[in-house]
Amino acid sequence: MLGDTNIYPQGVILSVFAVGLFLAGYFLRWFFAGKKQRKTEEKARRLLESAKNEVENQKKEIELHSKDLVIKLRQDFDKETKDRREEIAIVEKRLIQKEENLDKRVDLLEKKEKDITARVEELHKNEKEVQAKNTELSKMIEEEKQRLQKISSMSEEEAKKLLLSRLDEEIVHEKATRIRKAEEEIKETCDKKARQIVSTAIQRCASDHTSASTVTVVMLPSDEMKGRIIGREGRNIRALEAAAGVDVIIDDTPEAVTISGFDMYRREIARIALESLITDGRIHPGRIEEVVEKAKKEMDSTVKEEGEKIAFDLSVHGMHPELLKLVGKLKYRTSYGQNGLQHTREVAILMGAMASQMGLDTKIAIRAGLLHDIGKVVNQEVMEGTHAIVGGTLARKFGEQEDVASAIESHHEEVETKNVYGILVCAADAISAARPGARAETLETYVKRLENLEKIANSFKGVSKTFALQAGREIRIMVDPDKINDDESLVLARDIRKKIEEEMEYPGQIKVIVLREKRAVEYAK
């Protein structure tokens, strides 16, 4: 029992102690919570005051900014107003000046109008005076005519005929003198005249033939290759044009590039080089120059082989290699559509046949025919003169005998013919060129052109005979020496030339020669 009485008080004590601890914890928690709440409230109060202060500051800044903006706008407005006023003042000043100028012009026009009116009146008076004087002059001229008729015992018609005949003679002499003077001036400026002749020949040539003679088309594997040929900023195409001496045209033609140039030899070099570049794929300026040089060497070898081949076919031996190269180059030259090498071959064969019939040396004849046009492939910057004279000079330079050189330089009658071979070359050249179809011309057109030439020349008075030579490139007119003198023959040649140019169409140029010869024939018995 005593144990039980001891236990209960201890439990009570513990309960009281627990309750005390609970109450102490509660009061402590309440104390610390209140303290924390007071701190939070203080912090909130401070934040609120800070926010109010910040709002006040921003409000003040906005008011200041607004005041500055108003001041700036007012200044800009004042400046713009001032500028407008200045512009208006300038415009007003200009208008005032224009009004003053208009007033001055009006005054000036009024003065001019008065002057013109006065001059018109004066002109009317002068016109009346002139009419009176003309009437008086006509009477005086009529009286003088009657006096002259009485003195000269000639009628008015007879006097007119006499005066006109003398005037015609003076005019013919004057025309001949002026023609001679003009020809002398033309001889002094022969280069300019030559360019004009070449330009005229080019303009009159058919466009299809010109295109075929001056362009070469290179096919491409694809249109993408065009961009590579052009290169960055056009470097590749400029390098190719400079190295080959041609124009490379890249247009909308699909998978094709056009090489343009009058020199077929250079066009062929450019074609070989371009095809090699396309196949190789490496296209840049350094590579282009290298390939073009290689193509030139290849072309030198090709033309030499062509020259050797035709020399072998014609049994021509011992010819200098440089001459063989020049002959081979004729393959890349045309004359009015006729291939130069084919023309040379025909001339050489014709020379051999004619020389054999006449009992001459056929070897000399064939050599002269084979070499007669080599002057055409030589650059004029290297040697000056016509192709015949240049060809003769080259033949002598490379060891050909004098008969061959003389025949070459005289085959267009520019120098005197020294042997019969020159005449044969001239004849064979004309036969080959005049062969129907040789130079892109039908037989009917060719015959009609010769007939028209002779018809035009025969239409002039004093012409006795007419001969069309050199496949229509030359016409010789024989005139009656009793009807046409030397001065009139010059005028006649010029008139025929003008009529040919007006009425005919032809390639190249036509040489007009008027021959006047007075012969005295007697027979001794």
C-alpha positions as CSV (number, residue, x, y, z in Angstrom):
1,M,0.0,0.0,0.0
2,L,2.9,2.2,0.9
3,G,4.2,1.5,-2.5
4,D,1.0,2.5,-4.1
5,T,0.9,5.8,-2.2
6,N,4.5,6.6,-3.4
7,I,3.7,5.9,-7.0
8,Y,0.7,8.3,-7.5
9,P,2.4,11.4,-6.3
10,Q,5.3,10.8,-8.6
11,G,3.0,10.4,-11.7
12,V,1.3,13.6,-10.7
13,I,4.6,15.4,-10.4
14,L,5.6,14.2,-13.8
15,S,2.3,15.3,-15.4
16,V,2.6,18.7,-13.7
17,F,6.1,18.9,-15.0
18,A,5.0,18.0,-18.5
19,V,2.2,20.5,-18.5
20,G,4.7,23.1,-17.3
21,L,7.1,22.3,-20.0
22,F,4.3,22.5,-22.5
23,L,3.2,25.8,-21.3
24,A,6.7,27.1,-21.2
25,G,7.3,25.9,-24.8
26,Y,4.0,27.5,-25.8
27,F,4.9,30.8,-24.2
28,L,8.4,30.7,-25.8
29,R,6.9,29.9,-29.2
30,W,4.4,32.7,-28.7
31,F,7.2,35.1,-27.7
32,F,9.5,34.2,-30.6
33,A,6.6,34.2,-33.1
34,G,5.5,37.7,-31.9
35,K,9.1,38.9,-32.2
36,K,9.3,37.5,-35.8
37,Q,6.0,39.0,-36.7
38,R,7.1,42.3,-35.4
39,K,10.3,42.0,-37.5
40,T,8.3,41.1,-40.6
41,E,6.0,44.0,-40.1
42,E,8.9,46.3,-39.6
43,K,10.5,45.0,-42.8
44,A,7.2,45.4,-44.7
45,R,6.9,48.9,-43.4
46,R,10.4,49.7,-44.6
47,L,9.7,48.2,-48.1
48,L,6.6,50.2,-48.4
49,E,8.4,53.4,-47.5
50,S,11.2,52.5,-50.0
51,A,8.6,51.8,-52.7
52,K,6.9,55.1,-52.0
53,N,10.2,56.9,-52.2
54,E,11.1,55.2,-55.5
55,V,7.7,56.1,-56.9
56,E,8.2,59.7,-55.9
57,N,11.7,59.8,-57.5
58,Q,10.4,58.3,-60.7
59,K,7.6,60.7,-60.8
60,K,10.1,63.6,-60.4
61,E,12.3,62.2,-63.2
62,I,9.4,61.8,-65.5
63,E,8.3,65.4,-64.8
64,L,11.9,66.6,-65.5
65,H,12.1,64.6,-68.7
66,S,8.8,65.9,-69.8
67,K,9.9,69.5,-69.2
68,D,13.2,68.8,-71.2
69,L,11.2,67.3,-74.0
70,V,8.8,70.3,-74.1
71,I,11.8,72.6,-74.1
72,K,13.5,70.7,-76.9
73,L,10.3,70.5,-79.0
74,R,9.8,74.2,-78.5
75,Q,13.4,74.9,-79.7
76,D,13.0,72.6,-82.7
77,F,9.7,74.3,-83.6
78,D,11.4,77.7,-83.3
79,K,14.3,76.6,-85.5
80,E,12.1,75.1,-88.2
81,T,9.9,78.2,-88.1
82,K,13.0,80.3,-88.6
83,D,14.3,78.1,-91.5
84,R,10.9,78.3,-93.2
85,R,10.8,82.1,-92.8
86,E,14.3,82.3,-94.4
87,E,13.2,80.0,-97.3
88,I,10.1,82.1,-97.8
89,A,12.2,85.2,-97.8
90,I,14.6,83.7,-100.5
91,V,11.6,82.6,-102.6
92,E,10.1,86.0,-102.4
93,K,13.4,87.6,-103.4
94,R,13.7,85.3,-106.4
95,L,10.1,86.0,-107.4
96,I,10.9,89.7,-107.2
97,Q,14.0,89.2,-109.4
98,K,12.0,87.2,-111.9
99,E,9.3,89.9,-112.1
100,E,12.0,92.5,-112.7
101,N,13.6,90.3,-115.5
102,L,10.1,89.7,-117.1
103,D,9.5,93.4,-117.1
104,K,12.9,94.0,-118.8
105,R,12.2,91.3,-121.4
106,V,8.8,92.7,-122.1
107,D,10.4,96.1,-122.7
108,L,13.1,94.5,-124.9
109,L,10.5,92.6,-126.9
110,E,8.5,95.8,-127.4
111,K,11.6,97.5,-128.7
112,K,12.4,94.6,-131.1
113,E,8.9,94.5,-132.3
114,K,9.2,98.2,-133.2
115,D,12.5,97.6,-134.9
116,I,11.1,94.6,-136.9
117,T,8.1,96.6,-138.0
118,A,10.4,99.4,-139.2
119,R,12.7,96.8,-141.0
120,V,9.7,95.2,-142.7
121,E,8.5,98.5,-144.0
122,E,12.1,99.2,-145.2
123,L,12.2,95.8,-146.9
124,H,8.9,96.5,-148.7
125,K,10.4,99.7,-150.0
126,N,13.6,98.0,-151.1
127,E,11.6,95.2,-152.8
128,K,9.8,97.7,-154.9
129,E,13.0,99.4,-155.8
130,V,14.6,96.0,-156.7
131,Q,11.6,95.1,-158.9
132,A,11.9,98.4,-160.7
133,K,15.7,97.9,-161.2
134,N,15.1,94.2,-162.4
135,T,12.6,95.5,-165.0
136,E,15.1,98.1,-166.1
137,L,18.0,95.5,-166.2
138,S,15.9,93.1,-168.2
139,K,15.3,95.8,-170.8
140,M,19.0,96.6,-170.9
141,I,20.0,92.9,-171.3
142,E,17.5,92.5,-174.1
143,E,18.9,95.5,-175.8
144,E,22.5,94.2,-175.3
145,K,21.5,90.8,-176.8
146,Q,20.1,92.5,-179.9
147,R,23.3,94.6,-180.3
148,L,25.5,91.5,-179.8
149,Q,23.5,89.5,-182.4
150,K,24.0,92.4,-184.9
151,I,27.7,92.7,-184.1
152,S,28.5,88.9,-184.2
153,S,26.0,88.0,-186.9
154,M,24.9,85.0,-184.8
155,S,21.5,84.1,-183.4
156,E,20.9,83.5,-179.7
157,E,20.6,79.7,-180.1
158,E,23.9,79.6,-182.0
159,A,25.7,81.6,-179.3
160,K,24.3,79.3,-176.6
161,K,25.5,76.2,-178.4
162,L,29.0,77.7,-178.8
163,L,29.2,78.7,-175.1
164,L,27.9,75.4,-173.9
165,S,30.4,73.4,-176.0
166,R,33.2,75.5,-174.7
167,L,31.9,75.1,-171.1
168,D,31.7,71.3,-171.6
169,E,35.3,71.2,-172.7
170,E,36.4,73.2,-169.7
171,I,34.3,71.0,-167.3
172,V,35.8,67.8,-168.7
173,H,39.3,69.2,-168.3
174,E,38.5,70.3,-164.8
175,K,37.0,66.9,-163.9
176,A,40.1,65.1,-165.3
177,T,42.4,67.5,-163.3
178,R,40.5,66.9,-160.2
179,I,40.5,63.1,-160.7
180,R,44.3,63.1,-161.1
181,K,44.6,65.2,-158.0
182,A,42.3,62.9,-156.1
183,E,44.2,59.8,-157.3
184,E,47.5,61.4,-156.1
185,E,45.9,62.0,-152.7
186,I,44.6,58.4,-152.6
187,K,48.1,57.0,-153.4
188,E,49.4,59.0,-150.5
189,T,46.8,57.5,-148.2
190,C,46.8,54.0,-149.6
191,D,46.5,52.3,-146.2
192,K,43.3,54.1,-145.5
193,K,42.0,53.2,-149.0
194,A,42.9,49.6,-148.5
195,R,41.0,49.4,-145.2
196,Q,37.9,50.9,-147.0
197,I,38.1,48.3,-149.7
198,V,38.4,45.5,-147.2
199,S,35.5,46.9,-145.2
200,T,33.4,47.2,-148.4
201,A,34.2,43.6,-149.3
202,I,33.3,42.4,-145.8
203,Q,30.0,44.3,-145.8
204,R,28.9,43.0,-149.2
205,C,29.8,39.4,-148.3
206,A,26.8,37.2,-147.5
207,S,26.2,36.8,-143.8
208,D,26.0,33.0,-143.9
209,H,29.3,32.8,-145.7
210,T,30.9,35.4,-143.4
211,S,29.7,33.4,-140.4
212,A,31.1,30.1,-141.8
213,S,34.4,31.8,-142.6
214,T,35.0,33.7,-139.4
215,V,33.7,31.4,-136.5
216,T,34.4,28.0,-135.1
217,V,32.0,26.2,-132.7
218,V,33.3,24.0,-129.9
219,M,30.9,21.7,-128.3
220,L,30.9,21.3,-124.5
221,P,30.0,18.3,-122.3
222,S,27.6,20.5,-120.3
223,D,26.6,24.1,-119.7
224,E,28.5,24.1,-116.4
225,M,31.7,24.1,-118.3
226,K,30.9,27.7,-119.5
227,G,31.4,29.1,-116.0
228,R,34.8,27.3,-115.7
229,I,35.9,28.7,-119.1
230,I,35.0,32.2,-118.1
231,G,36.7,31.9,-114.7
232,R,36.6,34.1,-111.7
233,E,36.0,37.7,-112.9
234,G,36.6,36.6,-116.5
235,R,40.3,35.7,-116.0
236,N,40.3,32.5,-117.9
237,I,38.5,33.7,-121.0
238,R,40.7,36.9,-121.2
239,A,43.8,34.7,-120.9
240,L,42.6,32.5,-123.7
241,E,41.7,35.4,-126.0
242,A,45.1,37.1,-125.4
243,A,47.1,33.9,-125.9
244,A,45.3,32.7,-129.0
245,G,44.5,36.1,-130.6
246,V,40.8,35.4,-131.1
247,D,37.4,36.3,-129.5
248,V,35.7,33.7,-127.4
249,I,31.9,34.2,-127.4
250,I,29.8,32.5,-124.7
251,D,26.1,33.1,-125.2
252,D,22.8,31.2,-124.7
253,T,23.6,28.5,-127.2
254,P,23.3,25.2,-125.3
255,E,26.5,23.3,-124.7
256,A,28.5,25.3,-127.2
257,V,31.2,28.0,-127.3
258,T,31.9,30.2,-130.4
259,I,35.5,31.2,-131.4
260,S,35.4,34.3,-133.7
261,G,38.3,35.6,-135.8
262,F,39.2,36.2,-139.4
263,D,42.4,34.2,-139.2
264,M,41.4,30.5,-139.6
265,Y,44.9,29.4,-138.4
266,R,44.4,31.2,-135.0
267,R,40.9,29.9,-134.7
268,E,42.2,26.3,-135.2
269,I,44.8,26.8,-132.5
270,A,42.2,28.2,-130.1
271,R,39.9,25.2,-130.9
272,I,42.6,22.7,-130.2
273,A,43.6,24.4,-127.0
274,L,40.0,24.8,-125.7
275,E,39.2,21.1,-126.4
276,S,42.3,20.1,-124.6
277,L,41.4,22.2,-121.6
278,I,37.9,20.8,-121.5
279,T,39.2,17.2,-121.6
280,D,41.9,17.9,-119.0
281,G,39.6,19.8,-116.7
282,R,42.3,22.1,-115.3
283,I,41.4,25.6,-116.5
284,H,43.4,28.5,-115.1
285,P,45.5,31.3,-116.8
286,G,48.8,29.6,-116.4
287,R,47.5,26.3,-117.8
288,I,45.8,28.1,-120.6
289,E,49.0,29.7,-121.8
290,E,50.8,26.4,-121.6
291,V,48.1,24.6,-123.6
292,V,47.9,27.4,-126.3
293,E,51.7,27.1,-126.8
294,K,51.4,23.4,-127.1
295,A,48.6,23.8,-129.7
296,K,50.7,26.2,-131.7
297,K,53.5,23.7,-131.8
298,E,51.0,21.0,-132.8
299,M,49.7,23.3,-135.6
300,D,53.2,24.0,-136.9
301,S,53.7,20.3,-137.2
302,T,50.3,19.8,-138.9
303,V,50.9,22.5,-141.5
304,K,54.3,21.2,-142.2
305,E,52.8,17.7,-142.8
306,E,50.2,19.2,-145.1
307,G,52.9,21.0,-147.1
308,E,55.0,17.9,-147.3
309,K,52.0,15.8,-148.3
310,I,51.0,18.1,-151.2
311,A,54.6,18.4,-152.3
312,F,54.9,14.6,-152.4
313,D,51.7,14.3,-154.3
314,L,52.9,16.7,-156.9
315,S,56.5,15.2,-157.0
316,V,58.1,18.5,-155.8
317,H,61.4,17.7,-154.0
318,G,64.1,19.8,-152.3
319,M,61.8,22.6,-151.1
320,H,62.8,24.5,-148.0
321,P,60.9,23.5,-144.8
322,E,59.7,27.0,-144.2
323,L,58.1,27.2,-147.7
324,L,56.4,23.8,-147.0
325,K,55.0,25.3,-143.8
326,L,53.6,28.3,-145.7
327,V,52.0,26.0,-148.3
328,G,50.4,23.9,-145.5
329,K,49.1,27.1,-143.9
330,L,47.0,27.8,-147.0
331,K,44.7,25.0,-145.8
332,Y,43.5,27.5,-143.1
333,R,42.8,30.3,-145.5
334,T,39.9,30.9,-148.0
335,S,39.4,33.3,-150.9
336,Y,35.7,34.1,-151.6
337,G,34.8,30.7,-150.2
338,Q,37.5,28.7,-152.0
339,N,40.0,26.8,-149.8
340,G,43.6,28.2,-150.4
341,L,45.3,24.8,-150.3
342,Q,42.9,23.3,-152.8
343,H,43.2,26.3,-155.1
344,T,47.0,26.0,-154.9
345,R,46.8,22.3,-155.8
346,E,44.6,23.1,-158.8
347,V,46.9,25.8,-160.0
348,A,50.0,23.6,-159.7
349,I,48.3,20.7,-161.7
350,L,47.1,23.2,-164.4
351,M,50.6,24.6,-164.6
352,G,52.1,21.2,-165.1
353,A,49.6,20.3,-167.8
354,M,50.1,23.6,-169.7
355,A,53.9,23.5,-169.4
356,S,53.9,19.9,-170.7
357,Q,51.8,20.9,-173.8
358,M,54.2,23.9,-174.5
359,G,57.4,21.9,-174.0
360,L,58.5,23.8,-170.9
361,D,60.0,22.5,-167.7
362,T,57.1,21.0,-165.8
363,K,59.0,20.9,-162.5
364,I,59.5,24.7,-162.5
365,A,55.9,25.3,-163.6
366,I,54.5,23.0,-160.8
367,R,56.8,24.7,-158.2
368,A,55.6,28.2,-159.3
369,G,52.0,27.1,-159.1
370,L,52.4,25.5,-155.7
371,L,54.1,28.6,-154.2
372,H,52.2,31.4,-156.0
373,D,49.9,32.3,-153.0
374,I,52.3,31.8,-150.1
375,G,52.4,35.6,-149.6
376,K,48.8,35.4,-148.4
377,V,49.7,33.6,-145.2
378,V,52.5,36.0,-144.1
379,N,51.6,38.6,-141.6
380,Q,51.7,42.1,-143.1
381,E,53.6,43.3,-140.0
382,V,56.5,41.1,-141.1
383,M,56.6,42.0,-144.8
384,E,54.9,44.8,-146.7
385,G,53.5,44.6,-150.2
386,T,50.9,42.6,-152.1
387,H,50.8,38.8,-151.6
388,A,52.4,38.2,-155.1
389,I,55.4,40.5,-154.4
390,V,55.8,39.1,-150.9
391,G,55.6,35.5,-152.3
392,G,58.3,36.2,-154.8
393,T,60.5,37.7,-152.1
394,L,60.1,34.7,-149.8
395,A,60.8,32.3,-152.7
396,R,64.2,34.0,-153.3
397,K,64.9,34.2,-149.6
398,F,64.5,30.4,-149.2
399,G,66.6,29.4,-152.3
400,E,64.1,29.0,-155.1
401,Q,65.4,29.8,-158.6
402,E,64.7,33.1,-160.3
403,D,62.2,31.7,-162.8
404,V,60.0,30.5,-159.9
405,A,60.3,33.7,-157.9
406,S,59.6,35.9,-161.0
407,A,56.6,33.9,-161.9
408,I,55.1,34.2,-158.4
409,E,55.5,38.0,-158.1
410,S,54.2,38.7,-161.6
411,H,51.1,36.5,-161.6
412,H,48.8,39.5,-160.9
413,E,50.7,41.7,-163.4
414,E,51.9,44.0,-160.6
415,V,55.4,43.7,-161.9
416,E,56.6,43.1,-165.5
417,T,56.5,39.4,-166.5
418,K,60.1,38.2,-167.1
419,N,59.3,34.7,-168.4
420,V,56.5,32.6,-169.7
421,Y,55.9,30.9,-166.4
422,G,54.5,34.1,-165.0
423,I,51.9,34.2,-167.8
424,L,51.0,30.5,-167.1
425,V,50.6,31.2,-163.4
426,C,48.3,34.1,-164.2
427,A,46.2,31.9,-166.5
428,A,46.0,28.9,-164.2
429,D,45.1,31.2,-161.2
430,A,42.3,32.7,-163.2
431,I,41.0,29.3,-164.4
432,S,41.0,27.9,-160.9
433,A,39.2,30.9,-159.4
434,A,36.7,31.2,-162.3
435,R,35.8,27.5,-162.2
436,P,32.0,27.4,-161.6
437,G,31.4,26.5,-157.9
438,A,35.0,27.1,-156.9
439,R,34.2,30.3,-155.1
440,A,30.6,29.8,-153.9
441,E,29.0,31.1,-157.1
442,T,26.8,29.2,-159.6
443,L,27.5,29.1,-163.3
444,E,24.4,31.1,-164.2
445,T,25.3,33.9,-161.6
446,Y,28.9,33.9,-162.8
447,V,28.0,34.3,-166.5
448,K,25.3,36.8,-165.8
449,R,27.8,38.9,-163.8
450,L,30.3,39.0,-166.7
451,E,27.5,39.9,-169.1
452,N,26.3,42.7,-166.8
453,L,29.9,44.1,-166.5
454,E,30.3,44.2,-170.3
455,K,26.8,45.6,-170.8
456,I,27.5,48.5,-168.3
457,A,30.8,49.4,-170.0
458,N,29.3,49.2,-173.5
459,S,26.5,51.6,-172.5
460,F,28.9,54.6,-172.6
461,K,29.6,56.6,-175.7
462,G,33.0,56.1,-177.3
463,V,33.5,52.5,-176.1
464,S,34.6,50.2,-178.9
465,K,35.3,46.9,-177.1
466,T,35.0,45.5,-173.6
467,F,36.7,42.5,-172.0
468,A,35.8,41.0,-168.5
469,L,38.9,39.3,-167.1
470,Q,40.1,37.6,-163.9
471,A,36.7,35.9,-163.2
472,G,35.0,39.3,-163.3
473,R,37.4,41.0,-161.0
474,E,38.8,43.1,-163.8
475,I,37.3,44.8,-166.8
476,R,39.2,46.4,-169.7
477,I,37.5,48.9,-171.9
478,M,38.9,49.9,-175.4
479,V,37.8,53.4,-176.5
480,D,37.8,55.2,-179.8
481,P,40.8,57.6,-179.6
482,D,39.1,60.0,-182.0
483,K,36.0,60.4,-179.8
484,I,37.6,60.3,-176.3
485,N,40.8,62.1,-175.3
486,D,43.1,61.4,-172.3
487,D,41.1,63.6,-169.9
488,E,37.8,62.1,-170.9
489,S,39.2,58.5,-170.5
490,L,39.8,59.3,-166.8
491,V,36.3,60.6,-166.4
492,L,34.9,57.6,-168.3
493,A,36.7,55.1,-165.9
494,R,35.3,56.9,-162.9
495,D,31.7,57.0,-164.4
496,I,31.8,53.2,-165.2
497,R,33.1,52.5,-161.7
498,K,30.2,54.4,-160.2
499,K,27.6,52.7,-162.4
500,I,29.0,49.2,-161.5
501,E,28.8,50.0,-157.8
502,E,25.2,51.3,-158.2
503,E,23.8,48.5,-160.4
504,M,25.7,45.3,-159.4
505,E,26.4,43.1,-156.4
506,Y,29.7,41.3,-156.3
507,P,32.3,40.0,-153.8
508,G,35.5,42.0,-153.3
509,Q,36.4,44.6,-155.9
510,I,36.4,45.1,-159.6
511,K,39.3,46.8,-161.4
512,V,38.3,49.1,-164.2
513,I,40.9,49.8,-166.9
514,V,40.2,52.2,-169.8
515,L,42.7,51.9,-172.7
516,R,43.1,54.6,-175.4
517,E,45.5,54.0,-178.2
518,K,46.1,56.0,-181.4
519,R,47.6,54.0,-184.2
520,A,48.9,55.3,-187.5
521,V,49.3,52.5,-190.1
522,E,50.9,52.8,-193.5
523,Y,52.0,50.2,-196.0
524,A,55.3,50.6,-198.0
525,K,55.1,49.2,-201.5
